[in-house]
């Protein structure tokens, strides 16, 4: 099924930062709903009439980050930029943050992590069960985004959900020999709704061209009652070495020049239009804002209490 631009869906291998083992997560203790939301494997903010929940499905540590980020800069420059931004140059921590958007009528999950366990725990911490999810939207088909689609026995994690994916992305991986695609995505292929940039999952949830990281990588613009947030997926996978330095080459970008152009275009739009952003691998809860930083880069401004 292919949808016309901006129409609604109301009817219903490479692995970034995945070498380290995932860190187990435990729900935080329940607190009064009127209090500041507790830190834990989920963080929910309002967006107009909607609720947006960042879900920490897992995290992992990686040594020698310059083997992934800043491939085209010298070690001294990498160390200097890291020191300037208060991050160690010899290690990094990656976060895996699917997002649930509760519109009241739908509960739309964006990406699924490496496996179902961490995602389901975070989803439950946010107050939802897998059966509550009405749509699963895949920004792209790297393993850390599609791995939680099915369980160990091949059963769908989200049995009531319509699966939505970009046509360009699906067609590319369908033509490869890729174990994760073949075991997680291909068995669900008959029920997948394929979309293009500019199409809408529902009113206020628009697919945005973010090609480069993968051939059909998509971002999604959320808008409710005039409030907007851009889900950038893997457009920029580190707040300093990728978002801050958009032209630096990243090992997992399949078309590095296109990915850099996408970072400049998309981050520039987010900064200029002063909208919020959620980046899948950024430090949890992965929500914040972007400022232009001179002519060459951007600066990440993490969320504090703006949404309380």
C-alpha positions as CSV (number, residue, x, y, z in Angstrom):
1,X,0.0,0.0,0.0
2,X,1.4,3.4,-1.0
3,X,-0.1,6.6,0.4
4,X,-0.4,9.9,-1.4
5,X,1.7,12.8,0.0
6,X,0.5,14.1,3.4
7,X,-2.3,11.5,3.5
8,X,-3.0,9.7,6.7
9,X,-2.6,6.0,7.7
10,X,-5.6,6.1,10.0
11,X,-6.5,2.5,8.9
12,X,-4.7,1.3,10.9
13,X,24.8,-5.5,8.5
14,X,25.4,-2.3,10.1
15,X,24.9,-1.5,13.8
16,X,25.7,1.9,15.3
17,X,27.1,1.7,18.8
18,X,26.0,-1.9,19.3
19,X,29.3,-3.6,20.1
20,X,29.0,-3.2,23.9
21,X,26.5,-5.2,25.9
22,X,23.3,-3.5,26.8
23,X,23.0,-2.2,30.3
24,X,20.0,-3.6,32.2
25,X,17.3,-1.1,33.2
26,X,15.0,-1.0,36.2
27,X,11.8,1.1,36.5
28,X,12.0,4.0,38.9
29,X,9.8,4.0,41.9
30,X,6.3,5.4,41.4
31,X,5.9,9.0,42.4
32,X,3.0,11.4,42.6
33,X,1.9,12.5,39.2
34,X,2.0,16.1,40.1
35,X,5.7,15.9,41.0
36,X,8.7,16.3,38.7
37,X,8.7,13.1,36.5
38,X,11.2,10.6,37.9
39,X,14.3,9.7,36.0
40,X,14.1,6.1,34.8
41,X,13.8,4.2,31.5
42,X,11.1,6.5,30.2
43,X,10.6,10.3,30.2
44,X,7.2,11.7,29.0
45,X,6.7,15.3,27.9
46,X,3.6,17.1,26.5
47,X,3.5,18.2,22.9
48,X,0.3,20.2,22.4
49,X,-2.5,17.8,23.1
50,X,-0.2,14.8,22.8
51,X,2.2,12.9,25.1
52,X,5.7,12.0,23.8
53,X,7.6,9.3,25.7
54,X,11.3,8.8,25.2
55,X,12.0,5.1,26.0
56,X,15.5,4.0,27.0
57,X,15.6,0.6,25.5
58,X,19.3,0.1,26.3
59,X,22.7,1.7,26.4
60,X,26.3,0.6,25.7
61,X,29.8,1.8,26.1
62,X,32.3,1.9,23.2
63,X,36.0,2.4,23.3
64,X,38.0,4.3,20.6
65,X,35.1,6.5,19.4
66,X,37.2,8.0,16.6
67,X,37.0,4.7,14.8
68,X,33.4,5.6,14.3
69,X,33.2,9.5,14.5
70,X,35.5,12.0,12.9
71,X,37.1,9.5,10.6
72,X,38.5,12.3,8.4
73,X,40.0,14.5,11.2
74,X,43.3,14.1,12.9
75,X,43.6,12.7,16.4
76,X,44.7,16.0,17.9
77,X,41.7,17.8,16.5
78,X,39.4,15.1,17.8
79,X,40.9,15.3,21.3
80,X,40.7,19.1,21.3
81,X,37.1,19.2,20.3
82,X,36.3,16.5,22.9
83,X,38.1,18.4,25.7
84,X,36.4,21.7,24.7
85,X,33.0,20.0,25.1
86,X,33.8,18.1,28.3
87,X,33.6,14.6,26.9
88,X,36.4,12.0,26.9
89,X,38.1,11.3,23.6
90,X,38.8,7.7,24.3
91,X,35.3,6.3,25.1
92,X,31.6,7.0,24.6
93,X,28.2,5.8,25.7
94,X,25.5,5.2,23.2
95,X,21.8,5.3,24.1
96,X,19.0,3.6,22.3
97,X,15.8,5.6,22.5
98,X,12.6,4.6,20.7
99,X,9.8,7.1,21.1
100,X,6.1,6.6,21.7
101,X,3.6,9.3,20.6
102,X,0.2,9.1,22.3
103,X,-2.2,11.2,20.3
104,X,-5.2,10.1,22.3
105,X,-6.5,8.1,19.3
106,X,-3.3,6.3,18.4
107,X,-0.1,5.2,20.2
108,X,2.6,5.4,17.6
109,X,6.0,3.8,18.4
110,X,9.1,5.0,16.4
111,X,11.7,2.2,16.2
112,X,12.1,-0.8,18.5
113,X,15.7,-1.1,19.8
114,X,17.9,-4.2,19.6
115,X,15.5,-6.6,21.2
116,X,12.1,-6.5,22.9
117,X,13.1,-6.8,26.5
118,X,14.5,-3.3,27.2
119,X,11.9,-1.6,25.1
120,X,9.0,-3.4,26.7
121,X,10.3,-2.5,30.2
122,X,10.6,1.1,29.2
123,X,7.2,1.1,27.6
124,X,5.7,-0.3,30.8
125,X,7.5,2.3,32.9
126,X,5.8,4.9,30.7
127,X,2.4,3.3,31.4
128,X,1.8,1.3,28.3
129,X,1.7,-2.3,27.2
130,X,2.8,-3.7,23.8
131,X,-0.8,-4.4,22.9
132,X,-1.5,-0.6,23.3
133,X,0.7,0.3,20.4
134,X,-1.4,1.0,17.2
135,X,1.5,1.8,14.8
136,X,5.2,0.9,14.7
137,X,7.1,3.3,12.4
138,X,10.6,2.4,11.3
139,X,12.9,5.3,10.6
140,X,15.4,2.9,8.9
141,X,16.3,-0.8,9.1
142,X,19.6,-1.0,11.0
143,X,19.5,-3.8,13.7
144,X,19.2,-1.4,16.6
145,X,15.9,0.0,15.2
146,X,14.2,-3.2,14.0
147,X,15.5,-5.8,16.5
148,X,12.6,-5.5,18.9
149,X,9.9,-6.1,16.2
150,X,9.6,-9.8,17.1
151,X,10.5,-12.0,20.1
152,X,12.9,-15.0,20.3
153,X,10.2,-17.3,18.9
154,X,9.4,-15.0,16.0
155,X,6.2,-13.7,17.6
156,X,5.3,-10.0,16.9
157,X,6.1,-7.8,19.9
158,X,3.3,-5.4,19.0
159,X,0.4,-7.7,17.8
160,X,-2.1,-4.9,17.2
161,X,0.2,-2.5,15.4
162,X,0.3,-1.5,11.8
163,X,4.0,-1.4,10.7
164,X,5.0,1.6,8.7
165,X,8.3,2.0,6.8
166,X,9.9,4.1,4.0
167,X,9.6,2.5,0.6
168,X,13.1,3.4,-0.5
169,X,14.5,1.9,2.7
170,X,12.4,-1.3,2.5
171,X,13.2,-1.8,-1.1
172,X,17.0,-1.5,-0.5
173,X,17.2,-4.0,2.4
174,X,14.8,-6.4,0.6
175,X,17.4,-6.7,-2.1
176,X,20.2,-7.5,0.3
177,X,21.1,-10.7,2.1
178,X,20.8,-9.3,5.7
179,X,20.0,-11.6,8.6
180,X,18.3,-9.0,10.8
181,X,16.0,-7.8,8.0
182,X,15.2,-11.4,7.0
183,X,14.3,-12.4,10.5
184,X,12.7,-9.3,11.9
185,X,11.2,-7.4,8.9
186,X,10.6,-9.7,6.0
187,X,8.2,-12.0,7.9
188,X,6.0,-9.0,8.5
189,X,6.3,-7.6,4.9
190,X,2.7,-8.3,3.8
191,X,1.4,-6.1,6.5
192,X,3.9,-3.2,6.1
193,X,2.6,0.1,4.9
194,X,5.2,1.9,2.7
195,X,5.5,5.7,2.7
196,X,7.6,8.4,1.1
197,X,9.0,11.7,2.5
198,X,6.0,14.1,2.8
199,X,3.5,11.4,3.6
200,X,1.8,11.4,7.0
201,X,1.3,8.6,9.4
202,X,-1.6,10.6,10.7
203,X,-2.3,14.3,10.7
204,X,0.6,16.0,12.5
205,X,3.1,13.1,11.9
206,X,5.0,13.8,8.7
207,X,7.9,11.8,7.2
208,X,10.9,14.0,6.3
209,X,13.7,13.0,3.9
210,X,16.9,12.3,5.9
211,X,18.7,10.1,3.4
212,X,22.4,9.4,3.8
213,X,22.8,7.4,6.9
214,X,20.9,4.7,5.0
215,X,19.4,5.0,1.5
216,X,15.9,5.7,2.8
217,X,16.5,7.0,6.3
218,X,13.6,9.1,7.5
219,X,13.1,11.7,10.2
220,X,9.6,12.6,11.4
221,X,8.1,16.0,12.2
222,X,5.5,15.9,15.0
223,X,3.1,18.8,15.4
224,X,0.2,19.2,17.8
225,X,-1.6,22.5,18.6
226,X,1.3,24.5,17.1
227,X,4.0,22.8,19.1
228,X,6.6,20.9,17.1
229,X,9.3,18.3,17.7
230,X,11.6,16.6,15.1
231,X,12.4,13.0,15.6
232,X,15.8,12.8,13.9
233,X,16.6,9.1,14.3
234,X,20.2,8.6,13.3
235,X,20.8,11.8,11.5
236,X,23.3,12.8,14.2
237,X,24.4,10.1,16.6
238,X,26.6,12.1,19.0
239,X,25.9,15.5,20.4
240,X,29.5,16.7,19.9
241,X,31.2,14.6,17.2
242,X,28.2,14.4,14.9
243,X,25.6,17.1,15.7
244,X,28.3,19.6,16.8
245,X,30.5,18.8,13.8
246,X,28.0,17.8,11.0
247,X,30.7,17.5,8.3
248,X,32.8,14.9,10.2
249,X,32.6,11.5,8.6
250,X,30.8,8.8,10.5
251,X,31.6,5.1,9.9
252,X,28.0,3.9,9.8
253,X,26.7,6.5,7.4
254,X,26.3,4.5,4.2
255,X,26.6,7.6,2.0
256,X,28.8,10.0,4.1
257,X,28.5,13.0,1.9
258,X,24.7,12.8,1.7
259,X,24.5,12.2,5.5
260,X,26.6,15.3,6.1
261,X,24.3,17.4,3.8
262,X,21.3,16.0,5.6
263,X,22.7,17.0,9.0
264,X,23.4,20.5,7.8
265,X,19.9,20.8,6.3
266,X,17.9,19.2,9.1
267,X,19.8,20.6,12.0
268,X,19.7,24.0,10.4
269,X,15.9,23.8,10.1
270,X,15.6,22.7,13.7
271,X,17.8,25.6,14.9
272,X,16.3,28.3,12.7
273,X,12.7,27.3,13.5
274,X,13.5,26.8,17.2
275,X,11.7,23.5,17.4
276,X,12.5,20.7,19.9
277,X,14.4,17.6,18.7
278,X,14.7,14.0,19.9
279,X,17.8,12.1,18.6
280,X,17.8,8.3,19.0
281,X,21.4,7.9,20.2
282,X,21.8,11.2,22.1
283,X,22.2,11.3,25.9
284,X,18.9,10.2,27.4
285,X,16.2,11.5,27.4
286,X,17.6,12.6,24.1
287,X,15.3,15.6,23.9
288,X,16.5,19.2,23.5
289,X,17.2,22.0,21.2
290,X,19.8,23.0,18.6
291,X,21.7,26.3,18.2
292,X,23.9,27.4,15.3
293,X,27.5,27.6,16.5
294,X,29.5,29.8,14.1
295,X,29.6,29.0,10.5
296,X,30.7,25.4,10.9
297,X,28.6,23.6,13.4
298,X,25.7,23.4,15.9
299,X,25.4,23.2,19.7
300,X,23.1,20.7,21.5
301,X,21.0,22.3,24.3
302,X,19.6,19.4,26.4
303,X,16.0,19.7,27.8
304,X,15.7,20.8,31.4
305,X,12.3,21.9,32.7
306,X,10.8,23.5,29.6
307,X,8.1,20.8,29.2
308,X,7.0,20.6,32.8
